[in-house]
Amino acid sequence: MPSPQQPFGTVVSSIGVNLRKYPSTDSAIAGTLAHGTEIGLKSKVHAQDIDGNSIWYLLRDKPVWVAARHVDNTGQVPLSKDVEPAQPAG
């Protein structure tokens, strides 16, 4: 399967990573991604610190967030001022 267009991330946590409605571990879990999964990244924000990393990524294809601590990114992910969940297209 080809990699998504840049910027994208690859899940590096051996146990996978939770997807969250907001960039915080207090937020509801909206799904999970397995180790090695590649995901398109829309933007990033500074939010809850996870093991010394305060960056959270907003996915391109779903209005959910993932902690950057568990994702290696490829390409430049734009910084966003908004921590609101993405609005679905349409």
Secondary structure as UniProt FT lines:
FT   STRAND          8..11
FT   TURN            14..15
FT   STRAND          17..20
FT   TURN            25..26
FT   STRAND          29..33
FT   TURN            35..36
FT   STRAND          38..50
FT   TURN            51..52
FT   STRAND          53..59
FT   STRAND          65..67
FT   HELIX           68..70
FT   STRAND          71..74
//
